[in-house]
Amino acid sequence: MKVLYIYLIAINVITFLAYGIDKLKAKFRAWRIPEKTLLFMGAAGGAVGGLLGMQLFRHKTKHVLFYIVNILALIVWCCAYAYFVFIRQR
């Protein structure tokens, strides 16, 4: 379980930073991080970082798909965590 906690912290920090970097690049019209990469990072466990990055950096907030993917990913990860911690250990 300790490895999972480290992974989730790392992927959330990386996702959060990716949203910030992409917003900064958007301001300077530089090469951007592809949307599918940001969505994948959220689905891969970085949903909290993605949602926080969206709000803090005001980035991708008009794209409903980003909310849907991040919220669904968060629900799935929470359910998986609950299953492995509370149900499977019995």
C-alpha positions, 0 to 999 in steps of 0.5 A: 500500500505504501507504494500506491500512496507514493504513486498517487502523491507523485502523479497528482503533483505531476498532473498539477504541475502539467496544468500549470505549465500548459497554462503558462505555455498557452499565455506565450503561445508556445508548444502545448501539452496535448489535451489527451495527455492531461486527460490520461494523467487525470485518469491514471490517478492524478484527478485531484491534481488535475482538478486543483490545477484547473481551478488554481490556474483557471485552465481548461475550466470551459471544457466539460470533458476535463471535469467529467474525466477527472471526476469519474477517475476520482470516483473510480480510484476512491472505489478501488481504494475502498475495495482493497482497504475495507472489503478485500482485507476481510 
